[in-house]
Each structure stands twice: as structure tokens, then as C-alpha cells.
Amino acid sequence: MNKIGRKTLGLLFLLVGGIFLVQQWSSIGFSDMFGYIWPILFVAIIIEVFYHYRLKEPEEPLRFDKGAIVVLVLALLISGGVQNTQSSGFGTFQGSSIFNWWDEGISVSYEESIDINQHVSEIHFDIPNAKLRIVGTDEDQLVINGTVRANENNESNVMKVFEKARITESKGDSFLYHVERPKSSWFSFNDHLHVDFVVSIPRDRMVDVDVTNGSVDIVNIDENIIIKTTNGRVSADEISGDALVSNTNGTISLRNISGEVEAVTTNGRVSVNNIYSNATIKTTNGTIDLESIEVNGNWDVATTNGNVTLRIPQDSDVSVEGKTTNGSVSGDLDWIREKDTNFFGKSNEGSAIHNQGTYQISTKGTNGSISVSLLE
């Protein structure tokens, strides 16, 4: 007798294969699509149970394929976790999540103002479960406006929990704003404390942000920025210094970065507009889209599963190297090919020198295409 779970497992393999194929010919990342398969699998396994129930003999028990069920449960959890990141505003798409069917806790409005001494040159944020928008200003103050949410029964207790977890410290030339992670119940799917803050800081200070399970938006900073997130979206705009961004599950969006750029994420798309120095941009599961009105540095761009799209000015002085395993290398440049076309009639490698070839652009991929076009 055919055991329950095998047909749905076959459907899972078809879906994953279909996602890989779609990814080859579109700009949608693998993780963006994979986050939407859990409802399909959930419905499919229910249908399969009813189907076997109707076909079996009255005294015959239902039989499950244990291996298939284990794989399906893991796929459901991973897909739901990916979409939980996306539906929280961290990913590319919005939607409902398998882990986000309810929202517990009480939210309380919160305001705070802290004077930042002139000798402080670095501001550090270490906040779990946070949605932060950081804005640089000309004032020597750190000003917070937003909300605090906790799984408490009244607003007073919410504030007690937050004040107990909140730590501010000035040490040497650094200022630290830290929120400790309170212990939460084993039976709760939600973490105990969440913050949603708009933070104004002096624009002429270096900023270091470490957020777990949350998003970070930062604008109008004259110094270097360092941003690290685990499950969340990162965006930065109008940064005069260097930008070092590290992410695990989430997208990265950078605009108008004057200094050097290093943007690395594991599962997520990377979008970059207008950079003016050296850049290293890498992702494992996601597309990379880079457009700049100037090229004034060397670029190292790489992804494992996803397409790479570069758009550069006509007057760029660049030397471009492009190589991918499963995909094509194409665009407006005069490509030099060392190999013939692949099985699909496309070339998966190429090099080109445009104008003087001053700056080096290296683009690499595994499952995806590479395109380099010239802006009008």
C-alpha cells in the first residue's frame, strides 16, 4: 500500500525544481518564492490523508511514510520561517505567516531623550526584537519615539519589563544603548519584548547596530556605519562614510553610499543604488541588483542562487569579468568569450574592457544569470 506523505513529498520536489527554473529567468530569489509553499504542502498532506482514508479497507490502519513526513515537517517549518521574516516587513514580499497567526502583548508609547557628549565618537545599539529607524541630525542628542510591546497584562508592567532590560552606558568615546532579552515561556511562540523606535542621533558619529529578529533603516549619517541583523531587513541611505552590513535572513537595500561598501546576506536579495567607492556585495540565496551613476572603485559581486543585474554609466572605465555555472553572461558590453555556448545556447562566462578599464568588476554566480547594461 502506498503510504501517506509520498505524494506530497513528490509535490515538494516538483515545487523546488520549479522555483529553481523560475529563478533562472527572473529576478525573484529562491527564498522569496520558497516562503510561499507551506500552504500548498499543508493542503496537499490533508488531501492525501483524506484520499487514503477513503480508499482503505474498514479495518485497515492508515500508514504514514515516516521519512517523507519528517522532510515535509522540516519544509513547512523552514518555509513558514522564511515567510515570517517577509511578512514582518523584513523580506521582499508581504503576507501572512504560519508563525504569525496572532499577536500577543500590550503596546505602550515611549519617548526618551539623552544628551550625547562631544567626546563620544561612536554610538552602539544592541537590541533584540526591534524595528529601528535611525536618522542623523545636527543635534547632540539621542531622541527616541516609538512603542514598546510585551506580553504583560497592563501598560505599567510593560514599562517595568522594558526599564529592567534597558541599559545605557558611556565608556570612553563610546555610548551604548542595550536592551537585554528577557526570558520567555517555552510555550510562547513570541519573544517577550519588542520595540518599534524612530531614533534621532548626531549625524557626525559612527553608528554600530546589532539587531536580532528585526529591521534596521538608517539615513543621513556622515560617518561609518556597521549593521548586523539575524532575521530582518536592512536599508541605508545618504551615508558619507563606509557601510558594513551583515545579514542572515533578510534583504539589504543601500542607496547613496560615499565610502566603501561591504554587504553580505545569507538568504535575501541585495539592492544597491549609487555607490562611489570599492564594494563587496554577496548573497547566498537571492538576487543582486546594482545601479550606479558613477563607478569609482572596484566591485566584487557574487551570489549562489539568483541573478546578478548591473547597470553602469556609458562613460565608466571598467574591466568586467563575469562567470556563472547555470545561467548566462550577457549585456551591452563587447564580451570576449573563451568558451562556446552551453547546453541552452547561452554563454556562461565572459570578460570585457569598457573605455580605459580602470576599475575591476568581478561578478560570479552558480544558479543564475549575469547581466551588465549601460545607462543612457
ABEGO torsion letter per residue (X at the ends): XBBBGAAAAAAAAAAAAAAAAAAAABABBAAAAAAAAAAAAAAAAAAAAAAAAAABBAABBBBBBAAAAAAAAAAAAAAAAAAAAAAAGABABBEBBAAAABBBEBBBBBBBBBBBBAABABBBBBBBGBBBBBBBBABBBBBBBEBBBBBBABAAAAAAAAAAABBBBBBEABBBBBBBBBBBBAABABBABBBBBBBBBBAABBBBBBBBGBBBBBBGBABBBBBBBABEBBBBBGBABBBBBBBABEBBBBBGBABBBBBBBABEBBBBBGBABBBBBBBABEBBBBBBABBABBBBBBBABEBBBBBBBAABBBBBBBBBABEBBBEABBBBBABBBBAAGBBABEBBBBEAGABBBBBBBABEBBBBBBBX
